[in-house]
Every structure is written in structure tokens, then in C-alpha cells.
Amino acid sequence: MRRDLEERPRRVHRTDWMALLSGVLFIVLGILTVTRALTDPLVLVGVLVLGLAFAGLVAIISKAVRGK
């Protein structure tokens, strides 16, 4: 193995919880909309807002626990 690869410290990538949970939320809402399991626009907007609020709360808590 090359020597310069052994001496470099390994960088750790932190999970971006806001992006991850928002992506999952939009995928789930898309599936529910396409399958017509969720047809009321008011419910759709409500679930979207609550889901994004939850994702933001998780992101804030994870950032506070990390200390950054």
C-alpha cells in the first residue's frame, strides 16, 4: 500500500438528518399520492408540514448532541 494513504487521517461524514428524513417524506408522500391512498390536498399539506417539522426537530437535536 502507498505510504501517503496510511498517514492521512480518515474523515468521517456526518449524517444530514434533515435531508435524509425530508427525502423519505417526499418519497412516501409521492407513493401515497400515486396510489390514491391520500387524496385530500389539505391532509397532504398537513402531513408535509408536520413531517418537515419533525425532520427539522431531529436535525436540531442531532446537531446539539454532536456539539456543533
TAZIVEN-V521495 format. One record per residue. N is the residue number from 1. SS is DSSP state (h for helix, s for strand, l for the rest). PSI is psi in radians with two decimals (999 if undefined). D_LAST is the distance of its C-alpha to the last C-alpha in Angstrom with 1 decimal. Layout:
BEGIN
N&SS&PSI&D_LAST  N&SS&PSI&D_LAST
END
This chain:
BEGIN
1&l&2.65&34.7  2&l&2.55&33.7  3&h&-0.66&32.5  4&h&-0.45&29.7  5&h&-0.55&28.1  6&h&-0.48&28.0  7&h&-0.35&26.4  8&l&2.37&23.4  9&l&2.57&20.2  10&l&2.31&19.1  11&l&2.34&16.1  12&l&2.25&14.3  13&l&2.24&13.6  14&l&2.60&11.2  15&l&2.28&13.1  16&l&1.64&12.8  17&h&-0.62&14.1  18&h&-0.82&15.1  19&h&-0.74&17.3  20&h&-0.87&18.7  21&h&-0.60&19.7  22&h&-0.71&21.1  23&h&-0.77&23.1  24&h&-0.72&24.5  25&h&-0.82&25.4  26&h&-0.61&27.3  27&h&-0.80&29.1  28&h&-0.77&30.2  29&h&-0.62&31.3  30&h&-0.75&33.2  31&h&-0.76&34.9  32&h&-0.60&35.9  33&h&-0.76&37.2  34&h&-0.65&39.2  35&l&0.02&40.7  36&l&0.46&41.6  37&l&-0.37&40.0  38&l&1.85&38.3  39&l&-0.36&40.6  40&l&2.07&39.9  41&h&-0.56&37.7  42&h&-0.71&36.6  43&h&-0.70&35.3  44&h&-0.80&33.6  45&h&-0.69&31.7  46&h&-0.79&30.9  47&h&-0.67&29.5  48&h&-0.84&27.5  49&h&-0.77&26.0  50&h&-0.68&25.2  51&h&-0.74&23.8  52&h&-0.62&21.4  53&h&-0.73&20.4  54&h&-0.76&19.8  55&h&-0.70&17.7  56&h&-0.71&15.6  57&h&-0.77&15.3  58&h&-0.70&14.4  59&h&-0.73&11.6  60&h&-0.76&10.2  61&h&-0.74&10.8  62&h&-0.63&9.3  63&h&-0.65&5.9  64&h&-0.66&6.6  65&h&-0.65&8.1  66&h&-0.52&5.7  67&l&0.25&3.8  68&l&999&0.0
END
